[in-house]
Amino acid sequence: ISAAQSQTTLKSLQCHFTWDLDRRRSILLLLSDKMEDIRTEEGNRWLGHIYNLWGFIQYKLGFNEEAKSLFQKAAEILNQLRKADEGPWLVVNYGNLAWLHHHLGDQAECQAYLSKVDALMENYPSPSQVEHHPEIYAEKAWTLMFLRGDMTLVVEYFEKATRMQPDMVEWNTSYVLASVKNTSLDPDLLEKMRQAKEQDPKNLYLAVLYLKQRADEEENIRDEVREIARQVFGTPVCSYDCVRELFRVYHKHLSVDEAIVLAEEALQRHPDQRYLKRRAAHSYRNKIMHTRGSPLRLGVMDRAISLHEEVISLYPHSSLLVKVDLAIIHAKSRHGMARAEQIFQELLESDLEPGDKQVLYNKYAKFLNFQLNDIPRSIQYHMKAAAIPEESYFRKDSIQILEKTKDRGKMCREIEEFLRNLQEPRQ
């Protein structure tokens, strides 16, 4: 087939290459690290989708052979999970492989995978004449949920998938989980979570989120959380999602000291799990940031610094915020201000993408304000963050801080002119 014909056919595919999943390089590197952490989970029912997404991320990063290997691994795992040699669960995977071979210039292989997609669509038609196959909706929903996409759309896709194929327990569980993450919460959400938990009793991630929702409703869940923690870390390999949410519950509803004890015990059981070290570092960071007045226990600062340095070495491409935290921890130690300023200067001089510069400028502005009491320079760096035209939490935060600072009469004319100029191009 001609290149033009191939392109037209390719554009009609449902796969990662057509789902508008563009992210900046630093985000792709962060996601690739997450993929590597998650893939170690035994029995993960989304493992095929994980390898599909990871393959697409590797392609976007320029690693074509790795992408092909991951796509092939995804097909193998999907068939193992479904206990069959082929099925509609391969439509997205074959679409990915068709696109990859197209970009590699191998049009014969591209056409072969396009033909495989056609055969699957013919042999396994969608239960609905006007909607995609539920397997497609489920994978697209999971992908968007993982990438923190439009959660309303994620809920809609999972609802369609479960409506057409209600026997897939993991789809229903993910539908409920997506509803939890959606900002427009369902008033019957707790009951839906309880029912999903009964249907999917081995899903510890769901169990942790269920306890979190109950705790937010001011229920006492302390003993239950500790029991789930024993289950999570009693398994041969910890669940990435469970670990993250579990520590959030500990920090919010128990105490940071208990989170630190949990992290150290978990590291003794699983010393090679790098994401556990990241959670441990974060717990020590929270301990240091929220300690007021009373001195820290001997060794806490040293342990926090050593953990952060280790995490940075384990995540060399996705540790900007960890480096920022390390700088602030140094600043809070007795003789660490010079080292803190050195870390920030190294970051400021590094080659960062605009979005990452925005994060750094916002964080450095707060460091200048709270650690050095240098208000003028702090304002300048909040302006630098706000001036980068990429919508994010950090840009919004810097603008809000500038508005508040202006109202207090500090550099008010300069800030007013800056904010006015910031708005004019949008009019």
C-alpha positions in Angstrom: 0.0 0.0 0.0 1.1 3.6 -0.5 2.2 5.8 2.3 -0.9 8.0 2.0 -3.2 5.0 2.1 -1.3 3.6 5.1 -1.6 6.9 7.0 -5.3 7.1 6.4 -5.8 3.6 7.7 -3.5 4.2 10.7 -5.4 7.3 11.7 -8.6 5.3 12.1 -7.0 2.9 14.7 -7.8 3.0 18.4 -4.3 2.9 20.0 -1.9 5.0 22.0 -0.6 6.7 18.9 -4.0 8.2 18.2 -5.2 9.0 21.7 -3.4 12.4 22.0 -1.1 11.3 24.8 1.6 13.9 24.2 3.7 14.8 27.3 6.9 16.7 27.7 10.1 14.7 27.9 10.6 15.1 31.6 7.1 13.8 32.2 7.7 10.8 29.9 10.9 10.0 31.9 9.0 10.1 35.1 6.3 7.9 33.7 8.9 5.4 32.4 10.3 5.2 35.9 6.8 4.5 37.2 6.3 1.8 34.6 9.5 0.1 35.7 8.4 0.2 39.4 4.8 -1.1 38.7 5.8 -3.9 36.3 7.3 -5.9 39.3 3.8 -6.4 40.8 2.9 -10.1 40.7 -0.7 -10.9 39.5 -1.3 -7.3 38.2 -4.3 -7.7 36.0 -3.4 -4.5 34.1 0.2 -5.7 33.3 -0.5 -6.1 29.6 -1.8 -2.5 29.4 1.2 -1.3 31.4 3.6 -2.8 28.9 1.6 -1.3 26.0 1.8 2.2 27.6 5.5 1.7 28.5 6.2 0.8 24.9 4.6 3.9 23.6 6.5 6.0 26.2 9.8 4.4 25.0 8.9 5.2 21.4 8.2 8.9 22.4 11.6 9.0 24.1 13.3 7.6 20.9 13.9 4.0 22.0 12.3 2.2 19.1 13.7 -1.3 19.7 12.8 -1.1 23.4 9.3 0.0 22.3 8.9 -3.0 19.9 10.1 -5.4 22.6 7.6 -4.0 25.2 4.7 -4.1 22.7 5.5 -7.7 22.0 5.7 -8.4 25.7 2.3 -6.8 26.1 0.7 -9.1 23.6 2.2 -12.1 25.3 1.0 -11.0 28.7 -2.5 -10.1 27.5 -3.0 -13.5 26.0 -1.7 -15.1 29.3 -4.1 -13.1 31.4 -7.1 -13.9 29.1 -6.0 -17.5 28.7 -6.3 -17.4 24.9 -4.1 -17.0 21.9 -5.9 -14.0 20.5 -8.9 -11.8 21.1 -10.2 -8.2 21.0 -7.7 -7.3 23.8 -5.0 -7.2 21.1 -6.6 -4.5 19.0 -4.8 -1.7 20.7 -1.6 -3.6 20.8 -1.6 -4.4 17.1 -2.5 -0.8 16.4 0.6 0.3 18.3 2.8 -2.2 16.4 1.3 -1.0 13.1 2.1 2.6 13.9 5.6 1.7 15.2 6.5 -0.2 12.0 5.1 2.7 10.0 7.4 5.1 11.7 10.3 2.7 11.2 9.6 2.7 7.5 8.6 -1.0 7.4 5.4 -0.7 5.5 5.0 -4.5 4.9 5.0 -5.2 8.7 2.7 -2.2 9.2 0.2 -3.6 6.7 0.5 -7.0 8.3 -0.6 -5.6 11.7 -3.4 -3.5 10.1 -4.7 -6.8 8.6 -4.5 -8.4 12.0 -6.6 -5.5 13.4 -9.2 -6.0 10.6 -9.4 -9.7 11.4 -9.9 -9.2 15.1 -12.6 -6.6 14.5 -14.4 -9.1 12.2 -14.0 -12.1 14.5 -14.7 -10.3 17.7 -17.2 -7.5 16.9 -18.3 -5.0 19.5 -21.6 -5.9 21.3 -22.7 -2.4 20.2 -23.0 -1.3 16.6 -22.3 2.3 17.5 -19.6 1.9 20.1 -16.1 0.5 20.3 -15.4 -2.9 21.7 -15.4 -2.8 25.6 -11.7 -4.0 25.6 -10.8 -0.8 23.8 -12.8 1.4 26.2 -11.2 -0.3 29.2 -7.6 0.1 28.0 -8.1 3.7 27.0 -9.8 4.5 30.3 -6.9 2.9 32.3 -4.3 4.7 30.2 -6.0 8.1 30.7 -6.4 7.4 34.4 -2.8 6.5 34.8 -1.7 9.7 32.9 -4.2 11.8 35.0 -6.2 12.7 32.0 -9.9 13.8 32.0 -11.3 11.8 34.8 -14.9 12.4 33.7 -14.0 10.8 30.4 -12.2 7.9 32.2 -15.4 7.2 34.3 -17.5 7.3 31.1 -15.2 4.8 29.3 -15.1 2.4 32.2 -18.9 2.7 32.6 -19.3 1.8 28.9 -16.9 -1.2 29.2 -18.6 -2.6 32.3 -22.0 -2.1 30.9 -21.1 -4.1 27.7 -19.1 -6.7 29.6 -20.2 -6.8 33.3 -18.3 -10.0 34.2 -14.9 -8.2 34.2 -14.3 -7.5 37.9 -11.2 -5.3 37.4 -13.1 -3.0 35.1 -15.8 -2.4 37.6 -13.2 -1.9 40.3 -11.4 0.6 38.1 -14.7 2.4 37.4 -15.2 2.9 41.1 -11.5 4.0 41.6 -11.9 6.5 38.7 -15.1 7.8 40.4 -13.0 8.4 43.5 -10.4 10.4 41.6 -13.1 12.4 39.8 -13.7 15.8 41.3 -17.5 15.5 41.0 -17.9 12.8 43.6 -20.9 10.5 43.6 -22.9 10.8 46.9 -23.2 7.0 46.9 -19.5 6.5 46.4 -18.8 4.8 49.7 -21.5 2.2 49.1 -20.1 1.6 45.6 -16.6 1.2 47.0 -17.9 -1.3 49.6 -19.7 -3.3 46.9 -16.6 -3.3 44.7 -14.5 -4.4 47.7 -16.8 -7.4 48.2 -16.5 -8.3 44.5 -12.7 -7.8 44.4 -11.5 -8.7 47.9 -7.8 -9.2 47.0 -7.5 -5.6 45.6 -5.5 -4.0 48.4 -5.3 -0.7 46.5 -9.1 -0.5 46.5 -9.1 -1.4 50.2 -6.7 1.4 51.1 -8.7 4.0 49.2 -11.9 2.7 50.8 -10.4 3.3 54.2 -9.1 6.7 53.1 -12.6 7.8 52.1 -14.0 6.5 55.4 -11.3 8.4 57.3 -12.2 11.5 55.4 -15.7 11.0 56.7 -14.2 11.0 60.2 -14.4 7.3 60.9 -11.7 5.7 63.1 -9.8 3.5 60.7 -6.4 3.3 62.5 -6.4 -0.4 63.4 -7.7 -1.4 59.9 -5.0 0.7 58.2 -2.3 -1.0 60.3 -3.7 -4.4 59.3 -3.7 -3.6 55.6 -0.1 -2.3 55.9 0.8 -5.8 57.3 -0.9 -7.4 54.2 0.8 -5.0 51.7 4.3 -5.5 53.0 3.8 -9.1 53.9 3.6 -10.0 50.2 6.8 -11.0 48.3 6.7 -7.8 46.2 4.9 -4.6 47.4 2.2 -3.0 45.3 3.3 0.4 44.0 -0.2 1.9 44.1 -0.9 0.5 47.6 2.4 1.8 49.0 1.8 5.3 47.7 -1.8 5.6 49.0 -1.0 3.8 52.2 1.6 6.4 53.1 -0.8 9.2 52.3 -3.3 7.7 54.7 -0.6 7.4 57.4 0.5 11.0 56.9 -3.0 12.4 56.9 -4.9 10.2 59.4 -2.2 8.6 61.7 1.1 10.4 62.1 4.3 11.0 60.2 6.3 9.2 62.9 4.2 6.0 62.3 4.8 6.5 58.6 8.6 6.6 59.2 8.5 3.4 61.3 6.4 1.7 58.6 8.8 2.8 55.9 11.9 1.5 57.8 10.2 -1.8 58.5 9.2 -2.1 54.8 12.7 -1.4 53.7 14.1 -4.1 55.9 11.7 -6.6 54.2 12.2 -5.2 50.7 15.6 -3.5 50.6 15.8 -3.5 46.8 12.5 -1.7 46.1 13.5 1.7 45.1 10.0 3.3 45.3 9.9 2.3 49.0 13.1 4.4 49.5 11.3 7.2 47.7 8.3 6.9 50.1 10.6 6.7 53.1 12.5 9.8 51.9 9.2 11.6 51.6 8.1 10.6 55.1 11.4 12.0 56.6 10.9 15.1 54.5 7.4 15.6 56.0 8.8 15.1 59.5 11.4 17.8 59.0 9.1 20.3 57.3 6.4 20.0 59.9 8.5 20.1 63.0 8.2 23.4 64.8 10.1 24.4 67.9 11.3 21.1 69.4 14.6 19.8 68.1 14.6 16.8 65.8 15.7 13.4 67.2 19.4 12.7 66.6 20.0 11.1 63.2 16.7 12.2 61.6 18.3 14.8 59.5 21.2 12.5 58.5 18.8 9.7 57.5 16.7 12.1 55.5 19.7 13.5 53.6 21.1 10.0 52.9 17.7 8.7 51.6 17.2 11.7 49.4 20.7 11.3 47.9 20.0 7.6 47.3 16.7 8.3 45.6 18.3 10.8 43.3 20.8 8.2 42.2 18.1 5.7 41.7 15.9 8.1 39.7 18.4 10.2 37.8 15.9 11.4 35.2 12.9 12.1 37.4 14.1 13.6 40.7 13.8 17.3 40.3 11.4 17.7 43.3 13.6 15.3 45.3 16.6 17.5 44.7 14.5 20.6 45.8 13.5 18.8 49.0 17.1 17.8 49.6 18.1 21.5 49.3 15.4 22.6 51.8 16.4 19.8 54.2 20.0 21.0 54.1 18.7 24.6 54.8 17.0 23.4 57.9 20.1 21.7 59.3 22.5 23.7 61.4 25.3 24.3 58.9 23.6 23.4 55.6 22.5 26.7 54.1 25.5 26.9 51.8 24.9 23.4 50.5 21.2 24.2 50.0 22.0 27.3 47.9 24.6 25.3 45.9 21.9 22.7 45.0 19.5 25.3 43.9 22.2 27.1 41.8 23.1 23.8 40.1 19.5 23.3 39.2 19.0 26.8 38.0 22.0 26.4 35.7 20.9 23.1 34.3 19.1 22.5 31.0 15.5 22.2 32.0 12.3 22.2 30.0 10.0 25.2 30.5 7.5 23.3 32.7 10.3 22.1 34.9 11.8 25.6 35.1 8.4 26.8 36.2 8.4 24.2 39.1 12.0 25.2 40.1 11.3 28.9 40.0 8.3 28.5 42.2 10.1 26.4 44.7 13.2 28.6 44.7 11.0 31.7 45.3 9.6 30.1 48.4 13.1 29.1 49.6 14.2 32.7 49.2 11.2 33.9 51.1 11.0 31.4 54.0 14.7 30.4 54.4 16.6 33.6 53.5 13.9 36.2 54.0 14.9 37.7 50.7 11.5 39.1 49.6 12.6 41.1 46.5 14.4 38.0 44.9 11.5 35.8 45.9 9.1 38.1 44.0 11.4 38.0 41.0 11.4 34.2 40.8 7.6 34.0 41.3 7.4 36.4 38.3 9.7 34.1 36.4 7.5 31.1 37.2 4.3 33.0 36.2 5.8 34.3 33.0 6.2 30.7 31.6 3.0 30.2 29.6 2.3 26.7 30.7 -0.8 26.2 32.8 0.0 24.3 36.0 -0.5 24.3 39.8 2.9 26.0 40.2 2.1 28.9 37.8 -1.3 29.4 39.5 0.4 29.3 42.9 3.0 31.9 42.0 0.4 34.2 40.5 -1.7 33.9 43.7 1.3 34.7 45.9 2.1 37.8 43.7 -1.5 39.0 44.1 -1.2 38.6 47.9 2.2 40.2 48.1 0.9 43.2 46.0 -2.0 43.7 48.4 0.5 43.9 51.3 2.3 46.8 49.6 5.5 45.1 48.8 6.8 46.1 45.3 3.2 46.7 44.5 3.7 48.8 41.4 6.1 46.4 39.8 3.9 43.4 40.6 0.8 45.2 39.3 2.5 46.1 36.0 3.7 42.5 35.7 0.3 41.0 36.3 -1.3 43.4 33.9 1.1 42.6 31.2 0.6 38.9 31.9 -3.1 39.2 31.2 -3.0 41.4 28.1 -1.9 38.8 25.5 -5.0 36.7 26.5 -7.5 39.5 25.8 
